[in-house]
Amino acid sequence: MTSQWPVDETVVIPVQLIIPATTAPGDYQIRIGLYNPNTQSRLPIIEPGRGQQDNLGALILRSIQVIP
C-alpha cells in the first residue's frame, strides 16, 4: 500500500473485512474518509463515483448485512 497518489487517479485497494463474533446482527455501512494530517481535517469529496457522501465528509461505499 502507498501513502502517495497522483491527483485525479482512481485507486482500487482490495480490503478484507473481518466481522468480529460479537457484532450484533443488522445493517451496517462501510465508510471511508481521507484525512490530511497537516490540516487535521478530512479531504473534501469532489466526485463520489459509485459511492455517496455522508454529512461528515466520509464516502459510503457499500451497505452490508450481518446475520446470525
C-alpha positions in Angstrom: 0.0 0.0 0.0 1.2 3.5 -0.7 0.7 6.8 1.1 1.0 8.9 -2.1 -1.3 9.1 -5.2 -1.3 11.4 -8.1 -4.2 13.9 -8.4 -7.2 12.6 -10.5 -6.0 8.9 -10.2 -8.5 6.2 -9.4 -7.2 4.0 -6.7 -8.5 0.5 -6.1 -7.4 -1.2 -2.9 -8.6 -4.7 -2.1 -9.5 -4.9 1.5 -10.5 -7.9 3.6 -13.1 -7.1 6.3 -13.3 -9.3 9.4 -16.6 -9.1 11.3 -16.0 -9.7 15.0 -18.0 -12.5 16.5 -19.5 -10.0 19.0 -21.1 -7.9 16.2 -24.9 -7.7 16.6 -26.9 -8.7 13.5 -28.2 -5.8 11.5 -27.4 -3.5 8.6 -24.0 -1.6 8.5 -22.4 0.8 6.1 -18.7 0.7 5.0 -17.4 4.3 5.1 -14.0 5.8 4.3 -12.5 9.2 4.6 -9.1 10.5 3.7 -7.5 12.5 6.4 -4.9 15.3 5.9 -2.5 15.2 8.9 -1.2 18.7 8.0 -4.6 20.4 8.4 -6.1 17.8 10.8 -9.2 17.5 8.6 -10.7 15.2 6.0 -10.1 15.9 2.4 -13.2 17.0 0.5 -15.1 14.6 -1.7 -15.3 16.1 -5.1 -16.9 13.2 -7.1 -18.2 10.2 -5.1 -18.2 7.8 -8.0 -20.1 4.7 -7.1 -20.5 5.7 -3.5 -22.4 8.5 -1.8 -21.2 11.2 0.6 -22.4 11.4 4.2 -22.7 14.6 6.2 -19.4 14.1 8.0 -17.2 14.1 4.8 -16.9 10.3 4.5 -17.7 8.2 1.5 -20.3 5.5 1.9 -19.0 2.6 -0.2 -21.4 -0.2 0.5 -24.0 -1.5 2.8 -23.7 -4.9 4.3 -25.9 -7.1 6.4 -24.6 -9.1 9.3 -26.8 -12.2 10.0 -26.6 -14.6 13.0 
